[in-house]
């Protein structure tokens, strides 16, 4: 279940407050697990868990190569928008790394 047979998408969440990023990453992971099941791994603290003043958490998603990436993208976008609806998470930074090296 690794490339080239699947796509790996790493989702990074960053925030200045450790408790906020920890809580947000758990909620984000639970929502993704509802949609993608056992393809979601994490959240985990990366080796470099803080850069400057931002704490980081990582979630890994494995998607079959045959899956429609446009549908995956739409699902990830909807999960992101639902998370950002919470006013306490407005300053949360979320970014995606598809097929990291």
SULQUILIN-V217752 format. One record per residue. N is the residue number from 1. NEAR is the number of other C-alpha atoms within 10 Angstrom. Layout:
# SULQUILIN-V217752
N|NEAR + N|NEAR
This chain:
# SULQUILIN-V217752
1|11 + 2|11 + 3|13 + 4|10 + 5|12 + 6|16 + 7|20 + 8|22 + 9|17 + 10|20 + 11|21 + 12|20 + 13|22 + 14|25 + 15|22 + 16|17 + 17|13 + 18|16 + 19|11 + 20|16 + 21|21 + 22|20 + 23|10 + 24|21 + 25|24 + 26|16 + 27|14 + 28|20 + 29|21 + 30|16 + 31|16 + 32|20 + 33|15 + 34|10 + 35|14 + 36|16 + 37|12 + 38|11 + 39|15 + 40|22 + 41|16 + 42|17 + 43|21 + 44|16 + 45|15 + 46|13 + 47|8 + 48|9 + 49|13 + 50|16 + 51|10 + 52|6 + 53|11 + 54|16 + 55|21 + 56|25 + 57|25 + 58|22 + 59|22 + 60|20 + 61|22 + 62|21 + 63|21 + 64|16 + 65|13 + 66|9 + 67|11 + 68|10 + 69|13 + 70|9 + 71|10 + 72|13 + 73|11 + 74|11 + 75|15 + 76|16 + 77|12 + 78|12 + 79|15 + 80|14 + 81|11 + 82|12 + 83|18 + 84|16 + 85|10 + 86|9 + 87|8 + 88|11 + 89|14 + 90|11 + 91|12 + 92|17 + 93|15 + 94|16 + 95|12 + 96|15 + 97|12 + 98|14 + 99|14 + 100|10 + 101|4
